[in-house]
Amino acid sequence: QVQLVESGGGLVQPGGSLRLSCAASGSDFGSNTMAWYRQTPGKQRAWVGRITASGNTLYDDSVRGRFSISRDNAKNTVYLRLNNLKPEDTAKYYCNRLSWPQWAWGQGTQVTVSS
């Protein structure tokens, strides 16, 4: 069973940047399209973007041009770079593979954008 561990969140001012990491155990990582999601209290988890095994990316309209996803298959890690952060980006961020069945969710990493 793959385990996912997200890290890198924190408190940042509007306009600031963060880089989130998601480390995956197991050998399946490299062949999977990986996705980032975010969730705020009382709302469903929302898709942020994805990166294929070969590195092609796609983003939700709300983050396109500000967020970027990358991966290091040798480290079984996917990254989410968040630039020009806005208060509405405040959420807990998660990663998972895009395909079903998805792996067990990690604990997520909290991003809070506030002045």
HELIX and SHEET records of a PDB file:
HELIX    1   1 PHE A   29  SER A   31  5                                   3    
HELIX    2   2 ASN A   73  LYS A   75  5                                   3    
HELIX    3   3 PRO A   87  ASP A   89  5                                   3    
SHEET    1   A 4 LEU A   4  SER A   7  0                                        
SHEET    2   A 4 LEU A  18  ALA A  24 -1                                        
SHEET    3   A 4 THR A  77  LEU A  82 -1                                        
SHEET    4   A 4 PHE A  67  ASP A  72 -1                                        
SHEET    1   B 6 GLY A  10  VAL A  12  0                                        
SHEET    2   B 6 THR A 109  VAL A 113  1                                        
SHEET    3   B 6 ALA A  91  ARG A  97 -1                                        
SHEET    4   B 6 MET A  34  GLN A  39 -1                                        
SHEET    5   B 6 ALA A  46  ILE A  51 -1                                        
SHEET    6   B 6 THR A  57  TYR A  59 -1                                        
END                                                                             
